[in-house]
Amino acid sequence: VIQAALELFNYEVDMTCNGQEALTAWLEHRHKLIFMDGQMPVMDGYETTVRIRKTESSCACSSTPRTIIIALTGHAIKGDREKFLAAGMDDYMSKPFTISCLKSMLERWLPASASLSKRQAGVVCPDRQVGDTHPSASESKPLIDMSFLNNIKSLQRPGRPNLLRKVIEEYVSFAPGLMTDIRRGIVEKDTAVLINAAHSLKSSSANVGASSLAALCRQIEAMGHAHVTEGADSVFQQIELLYPQVYQTLAEIQQEERG
């Protein structure tokens, strides 16, 4: 989704799935700007940023401008800003973001001279999805918040593959495996597996507007970070009840998109 949004503003975009790939891509292309997710496999966004800054500092040639690094976060809480800045990041953008928010961020950090026919936005390192939210799981919410899906629709460009359908297809493809990993993390008391799977399902669910499901995944993720698995099973049971309803609703929307 963020790739489509950046392309809408006529930026060239490189996408990577983990910090090591992001670092390798940056070493090759020296992007003007990077949107960096904090939690990624292999190497997280903080370590990736530290390595980029060390490389920049050790470079004898000062002709290459310093790369702007913006954190993408779904839960900017007290102390996070200091953590981002300590790692060497320049700013952060909360998820979900609006098109106007993204536009303002780009205008703030990229100079006016970058307004070329094709501009290099840099490497984007999210965990597949952009949307994220943090409502209370107890709040009464619709199964799917259509405003999220409408936001994705607004990024559709003529002659390009159906973006909303692609996002839903990815969700229904990857979500079952993430559910399995969450269950395995709980049973085996493996908090690393639990954190990664819950984080991914949280973000992907929020991206398609399944805010209540995302909130439950957030609870599981928080338990993993606290190295506490007791009570996670009862939360996961709620996820198991809600997920099939979300899946079915998205399948129906997907069918409508196919016409």
Buried (B, 14 or more C-beta within 10 A) or exposed (E): BBBBBBBBBEBBBBBBBBBBBBBEBBEEBBBBBBBBBBBBEEBBBBBBBBBBBEBBEEEEEEEEEEBBBBBBBBBBEEEBBEBBEEBBBBBBBBBBBEEEEBBEBBEEBBEEEBEEEEBBBBBBBBBBBBBBBBBEBEEEBEBBBEEBBEBBBBBBEEEEEBBBBBBBBBBBEBBEEBBEBBBEBBEEEBBEBBBBBBBBBBBBBBBBBBBBBBBBBBBBBBBBEEEEBEEBEEBBEBBEEBBEBBBEBBEEBBEEBEE
